[in-house]
């Protein structure tokens, strides 16, 4: 847990999630570890936030936002080089091929899974 807190201290995490219970729980958890969290509920609001040039260190994105696929958000995050975790209930074969290499957590996810993905992702970023 200390390693995750170190990884998240003063980093901005963008959560793109339409389920309020999931987003609120994840926001609370990440903020308790020192990160600054921005929560967007749909593709348009996420893209608008990103277009304003806000710094984003890590993103956690639900693949399906109330029936709308988050592909444009994922494409923008990838283009910006943001470490991005995809959260989904879809099987890998149902995910667009260009997103299959992104770290992924199946829904429902656990804090342990999110912790493991963030920690390993931040380690890779530091190594480069």
C-alpha positions in Angstrom: 0.0 0.0 0.0 2.9 2.4 0.8 4.3 1.8 -2.7 0.9 2.7 -4.3 0.7 5.9 -2.1 4.1 6.8 -3.3 3.1 6.2 -6.9 0.0 8.3 -6.6 1.2 11.2 -4.4 0.2 14.5 -6.2 -0.6 12.7 -9.5 -3.8 13.5 -11.3 -6.0 10.6 -12.1 -8.9 10.8 -14.6 -11.7 8.4 -13.9 -14.2 8.0 -16.8 -17.1 6.0 -15.3 -20.8 6.2 -15.6 -21.6 4.1 -12.5 -21.6 6.6 -9.5 -21.1 3.9 -6.8 -18.0 2.6 -8.6 -16.6 6.1 -9.3 -17.2 7.5 -5.8 -15.6 4.4 -4.2 -12.6 4.6 -6.6 -12.3 8.4 -6.1 -12.3 8.1 -2.4 -9.7 5.3 -2.4 -7.3 7.2 -4.8 -7.7 10.5 -3.0 -6.9 8.8 0.3 -3.6 7.8 -1.3 -2.7 11.3 -2.2 -3.8 11.6 -5.8 -6.0 14.4 -7.3 -9.0 12.8 -9.0 -11.2 14.1 -11.8 -14.3 12.1 -12.5 -16.1 12.4 -15.8 -19.3 10.4 -16.5 -19.4 10.4 -20.3 -17.3 10.6 -23.5 -18.2 14.3 -24.2 -17.3 15.6 -20.7 -14.1 13.5 -20.6 -13.0 14.9 -24.0 -13.9 18.4 -23.0 -11.8 18.1 -19.8 -8.9 16.7 -21.8 -9.2 19.4 -24.5 -8.6 22.1 -21.9 -5.0 20.9 -21.5 -5.5 19.6 -18.0 -2.6 17.4 -16.9 -3.5 13.7 -16.5 -1.0 11.2 -15.2 -3.2 8.1 -15.0 -6.6 7.3 -16.4 -9.1 4.7 -15.5 -11.7 4.3 -18.2 -14.9 2.2 -18.4 -15.1 0.9 -21.9 -18.9 1.3 -22.1 -20.4 4.5 -20.8 -24.2 4.0 -20.7 -24.2 2.4 -24.1 -21.6 4.7 -25.6 -18.2 3.2 -26.2 -15.3 5.3 -24.8 -13.1 4.7 -27.9 -12.5 8.5 -28.6 -11.4 9.0 -24.9 -9.0 6.0 -25.1 -7.6 7.2 -28.5 -6.9 10.6 -27.0 -5.3 9.3 -23.9 -3.1 6.9 -25.9 -2.1 9.8 -28.2 -1.1 11.8 -25.2 0.9 8.9 -23.7 -1.2 8.7 -20.5 -1.0 5.5 -18.6 -4.5 4.2 -19.0 -6.4 1.3 -17.4 -9.5 0.0 -19.2 -12.3 -1.3 -16.9 -14.8 -3.5 -18.6 -17.1 -6.5 -18.3 -16.4 -7.4 -21.9 -14.2 -10.4 -22.8 -10.9 -9.6 -24.5 -12.2 -10.7 -27.9 -14.9 -8.0 -27.8 -12.5 -5.2 -27.2 -11.2 -3.2 -30.2 -7.8 -4.7 -31.1 -6.0 -1.3 -30.7 -7.0 -1.3 -27.0 -6.1 -4.9 -26.1 -2.6 -4.0 -25.1 -3.8 -1.6 -22.4 -3.8 -2.8 -18.8 -7.3 -4.1 -18.1 -9.4 -4.9 -15.1 -12.6 -6.8 -15.5 -15.6 -5.5 -13.7 -16.4 -5.7 -11.0 -12.8 -4.9 -10.1 -11.1 -4.9 -6.7 -8.9 -2.3 -5.1 -6.1 -4.9 -5.1 -6.4 -5.3 -8.9 -6.4 -1.5 -9.4 -3.4 -1.2 -7.0 -1.5 -3.9 -8.9 -2.1 -2.2 -12.3 -1.2 1.3 -11.2 1.9 0.2 -9.4 3.2 -1.9 -12.3 2.3 0.9 -14.8 4.0 3.6 -12.9 7.1 1.4 -12.5 7.2 1.0 -16.3 6.9 4.8 -16.8 9.8 5.5 -14.4 12.0 2.8 -16.1 11.6 4.6 -19.5 
